[in-house]
Amino acid sequence: MKCCCPSKTLLLNLSYRCVLTNKQQEVFERLARHCNKFAKLIPMSFVLGFYVTQAFQRWWGQYTSFPLPDNLMMVVSGNVHGTDERGRLLRRTLMRYANLSSVLILRSISTRVRKRFPNLEDIVEAGKNFGSENMCEE
């Protein structure tokens, strides 16, 4: 069995030779042989493939679980009535909040979005959220 880190190999070697008693060395050797016997039963490529599949499925599940703003826009425009200024402001504000929530969700999924918007102040500066804007001014 090869170890990729020389310092770990050295530490294991020193602890085996200097710290363990003869009885403990025998137990360690039996344990190492036992683990090595079972390590050959499952190929490492299978384990790595399983891990990559699980990681990708989790990422894809996160990516597909949040609602898209364009679908929400259709619902908002169909259900928030009014041709006056109040209705327009309400629809616009709801869509701004929807876009803001999409950016916040994408920040947790995508490193590129996280680099573009590392904190909330950067989102405000980009014009995604206009801090103290009232939703329905009369």
C-alpha positions as CSV (number, residue, x, y, z in Angstrom):
1,M,0.0,0.0,0.0
2,K,1.5,3.3,-1.1
3,C,0.8,6.6,0.7
4,C,0.9,9.8,-1.3
5,C,2.2,11.9,1.7
6,P,5.7,11.1,2.9
7,S,5.1,12.8,6.3
8,K,2.1,10.5,7.0
9,T,4.2,7.5,6.1
10,L,7.0,8.6,8.3
11,L,4.7,9.3,11.2
12,L,3.0,5.9,10.8
13,N,6.4,4.1,10.6
14,L,7.8,5.9,13.6
15,S,4.7,5.3,15.7
16,Y,4.6,1.6,14.7
17,R,8.3,1.1,15.5
18,C,8.8,3.3,18.6
19,V,5.4,3.7,20.3
20,L,3.6,0.3,19.9
21,T,4.6,-2.8,21.9
22,N,5.2,-6.1,20.3
23,K,1.6,-7.3,21.1
24,Q,0.2,-4.0,19.7
25,Q,2.3,-4.4,16.5
26,E,0.9,-7.9,16.0
27,V,-2.7,-6.6,16.4
28,F,-1.9,-3.7,14.0
29,E,-0.5,-6.1,11.4
30,R,-3.6,-8.4,11.6
31,L,-5.9,-5.4,11.2
32,A,-3.9,-4.1,8.2
33,R,-4.0,-7.5,6.5
34,H,-7.8,-7.8,7.2
35,C,-8.5,-4.3,5.8
36,N,-6.2,-5.0,2.8
37,K,-8.2,-8.3,2.1
38,F,-11.5,-6.4,1.8
39,A,-10.0,-3.4,0.0
40,K,-9.4,-5.7,-3.0
41,L,-13.1,-6.7,-3.2
42,I,-14.4,-3.3,-4.2
43,P,-12.5,-1.5,-6.9
44,M,-11.5,2.1,-6.2
45,S,-12.9,3.3,-9.6
46,F,-16.4,2.0,-8.5
47,V,-16.2,3.9,-5.2
48,L,-15.0,7.1,-6.9
49,G,-17.7,6.8,-9.6
50,F,-20.4,6.3,-7.0
51,Y,-19.1,9.4,-5.1
52,V,-19.0,11.6,-8.2
53,T,-22.5,10.5,-9.2
54,Q,-23.9,11.3,-5.8
55,A,-22.2,14.8,-5.8
56,F,-23.4,15.6,-9.2
57,Q,-27.0,14.5,-8.4
58,R,-27.0,16.7,-5.3
59,W,-25.7,19.7,-7.3
60,W,-28.2,19.1,-10.1
61,G,-31.1,18.8,-7.6
62,Q,-30.2,22.1,-6.1
63,Y,-30.0,23.7,-9.5
64,T,-33.3,22.4,-10.7
65,S,-35.2,23.0,-7.4
66,F,-35.5,26.8,-7.4
67,P,-38.3,28.5,-9.5
68,L,-37.3,30.4,-12.6
69,P,-38.2,34.1,-12.6
70,D,-39.8,34.1,-16.0
71,N,-42.4,31.5,-14.9
72,L,-43.1,33.6,-11.8
73,M,-43.4,36.7,-14.0
74,M,-46.2,35.1,-16.0
75,V,-48.1,34.3,-12.8
76,V,-47.6,37.8,-11.3
77,S,-48.6,39.6,-14.5
78,G,-51.7,37.4,-14.8
79,N,-52.8,37.8,-11.2
80,V,-51.7,41.3,-10.1
81,H,-54.2,43.5,-11.9
82,G,-54.2,47.2,-12.4
83,T,-53.1,49.6,-15.2
84,D,-52.4,52.4,-12.7
85,E,-49.0,53.3,-11.1
86,R,-49.7,51.2,-8.0
87,G,-50.2,48.0,-10.0
88,R,-47.1,48.6,-12.0
89,L,-45.0,49.3,-8.9
90,L,-46.4,46.2,-7.3
91,R,-45.5,43.9,-10.3
92,R,-42.1,45.5,-10.6
93,T,-41.3,45.1,-6.9
94,L,-42.4,41.5,-6.9
95,M,-40.2,40.7,-9.8
96,R,-37.2,42.5,-8.2
97,Y,-37.6,40.4,-5.2
98,A,-37.9,37.3,-7.3
99,N,-34.7,38.2,-9.2
100,L,-33.0,38.9,-5.9
101,S,-34.0,35.5,-4.5
102,S,-32.7,33.9,-7.7
103,V,-29.3,35.6,-7.2
104,L,-29.1,34.6,-3.6
105,I,-29.9,31.0,-4.5
106,L,-27.4,30.9,-7.3
107,R,-24.7,32.3,-5.0
108,S,-24.9,29.1,-3.0
109,I,-24.7,26.9,-6.1
110,S,-22.3,28.7,-8.5
111,T,-18.8,29.8,-7.6
112,R,-18.9,32.2,-10.5
113,V,-22.0,34.0,-9.1
114,R,-20.4,34.0,-5.6
115,K,-17.3,35.7,-7.0
116,R,-19.5,38.3,-8.8
117,F,-21.7,39.0,-5.7
118,P,-19.6,38.1,-2.6
119,N,-21.9,40.1,-0.3
120,L,-25.2,41.9,-0.3
121,E,-23.6,45.3,-0.9
122,D,-22.4,44.1,-4.3
123,I,-25.9,43.0,-5.2
124,V,-27.2,46.5,-4.2
125,E,-24.5,48.2,-6.2
126,A,-25.4,46.1,-9.2
127,G,-29.0,47.3,-9.1
128,K,-30.6,44.0,-8.2
129,N,-32.0,45.4,-4.9
130,F,-32.8,49.0,-4.3
131,G,-32.5,49.0,-0.5
132,S,-35.2,51.3,0.9
133,E,-37.6,51.5,-2.1
134,N,-41.2,51.4,-1.0
135,M,-43.3,48.8,-2.7
136,C,-46.5,50.8,-3.0
137,E,-46.1,54.5,-2.8
138,E,-49.4,56.4,-2.8
